[in-house]
Amino acid sequence: MESVNPVSDYLVIRNELISYNKKLDDKKEIIVLTKSDTVSPEHHKEVTKLLSQKTKNKVFVVSILDNEYLKTFSDALVKLLK
């Protein structure tokens, strides 16, 4: 969440994963933004929207300090894994 350009960072990580193993490109992915407590709610809404649009994936925001975010992520993860 503290990144200056989270979309660029996402693309770098994504490319590194694909370089490591091309089969990873075919896998369903979960994007989790951590440390949401370090930025404003407006900022993580903006970053979430940008990443969702760019990746066409669901983006989760979590903070170890916020039980609501952790519960939302946990519930969504359980649904995805069923």
N, C-alpha and C positions, 0 to 999 in steps of 0.2 A: 504494500500500500504506500510505501514511502518513495517509490520510484518516480523519477521525473518523467519517464516515458514507459508506462507499463505495457503498452501494446508492442513496442519494440522489444522489450525484455521478454515478453511471451514468445515472440517470433524467434528470438535467439535461442531460448530454451527448447522450443519445439524443433528447431533445426538441429540442435545438438542431439536430441533424442532420436531423430530420424537418421542422423549420421551414425549413431551408435547401432541402430537396428531399424532397417527400413520397414519391418513389420509393425513397428510401433505407430506408423502413420495410419494404419488401418484400424487401430484400437479406438474405442470410445474413450473420451477423456472427461475428466472432471477438473474444473479450474477453481482453485481455492485461493482467495486473497486473505492473507493473515495480517495481524497487527492492525486491525481496523480501529483500535482504540487510539492509535497515534495520529489519526487524521480526522477531519470533520466528516459528519454524515454526508454532507453535500459532495465532498471529494470522493468517497467510496461509491456513491450513487453514480457519479460521472464516470469513474473508472470501470465500474461494473457494466454500465451501458456501453462504453467503448469496446470493452473486451467481448461482450455478448454479441455486438454487431459484427465485429471483426471475425470472431471464431464460430459464430452460430451455435455456441454451447452455453449451457447454464453456468453462471458464475456465482460462486458462494463467497460470502464475506464472513470471516470469523475473527474472534478475539478470545483469548483465554480468559479475559476479564469480563466477558459478556455472555452470560448463560443463555440468553435468548438467541444470539447468533449460533452458539454451539448446538443448541437444541434444534434449531431450524436445519442446520447442516446435517446433524446426526439423523434426523427424521428423513431427510431427502436421500441420504446415503443408504439407509435401510431400504427405502423404496427402490432405488436403483439396483441394489444387489439382489433383490428378490426375483 
